[in-house]
Amino acid sequence: MINSIAFIAYAAKDLATSRRFYEGILGLRLSRSAHDDWFEYDLGDSTFVITSADADHPVPVRGALVAFEVDDLDGELERLRKSGVTIKGEKGESPICRYATILDPDGTELLIHKRKG
């Protein structure tokens, strides 16, 4: 039986650039690195990973979408905008959340997400 998600991994063309983005701009803290092309970031009870792109794992990543939860959506988007992060389109809203799509250095989409209530 499956009882949790072990990790979600995104391929990156240039790991140094991606680490600067995910650590320096988004503020993720490196939890561990298994080797020189696998970097893990623990977030709550899940783990986000960046790893090297290859023929089987091209960039930008397609078919998966990571949503990072924030305390203040508007404030975080303003901070990211000032850091030069591409914000794709307008903010969206559903009955349970507000969100916006941003792009990482490889053009892979990420959601910046805030649950309502």
N, C-alpha and C positions, 0 to 999 in steps of 0.2 A: 504494500500500500504506500502511496506517495503521501508524505506528511509535510513537505515544505519545498520551496525552491532553493536549491543549493547556491546557485549564482546565475547571473545574467551577464553575458560577455558581448562586448562590442569590439569589432576589428578596427584597427587604426593603421593608417599608412605610415605615419611618422610618430612613433611613440613618445619622443621627447616633446614634440609640439602638443600631442594629446595630453600628456601629463601636465604640461603647463596650463592647458585649458581646464582639465578636470580638477586638478589640485589648486592651481593658482587663481583661476577665475571662478569656478563653481565652488571651490572650498572643500572638496572631498579630501579625506585624510587617508593616506596609504596605510593599509592594515598589514599587508604582507606581499611579498613578491617571490613566486616559486622559482623563477629564473628571469633572465634579462628581457623577456618579451611577454610577461604575464604579471599584471599589477592589480591587486585586489583592494577594494574599498568596502568595508563593512558599514552598512546603513541599517540600523535597527536589527531585524532578524533576517536580513538578506545581504547579499554581497553583489556588488557591481564590479566587473572586470574589464580592463582594456588589454588587448593582446594584438600581436602583429597580424596584419592583413596578409592573405596569400591567395592563390588561385581558387581555393575552396571557400574562402571567406573574404570576398571583395568589399571595398568601401565605395560609396557609403553603404551602411548596413540597411537592408530592406527586410520587411516582414516581421520586425519586432520593434517595439517602442518602449523605452524606459521613461517612467514618469517620476521625477524627483519632487518629493513633498517639501513645501516651504511654509514658514509661518506667515509671511506677508508677500503675496503674489505681486502686488503693484510695486512695492519697494524692491523686491528682488529683480523684477524686470527692469526697473530704472537703473539699478546697479549694473546689471548685465549689459544694458544698452550703453552705458558710460564706459564699459570695458571693451566695447567694440563687438560684442556678440551679435550675430544676426538673429533677429526675431522675425519669424516667418508669419506673415499675416497679422490678424488682430487676435486679441484675447477671446477665448471661447468660454461658454458657460453651459452647465447641465444642471439638472435638479440637485445633484450631490457635490458639484465642484466647480471651480474656475481654473482656467489653465491657459498656457500659451506654448507655442512650439518654437524652439530655438534650434540652431544648427551648431554642431561641433566642428572642429577644424576640417574634417573630412566631408562635411555636408550631411552627416547622419542626424536625423531628427531626434530630439529629446523633448519631453514635456516638462515644463515647470508647473507644478500642480498645487492647488490649495483646496482641501476638503471644506465643505460648508458645515457649519454647526459644530 
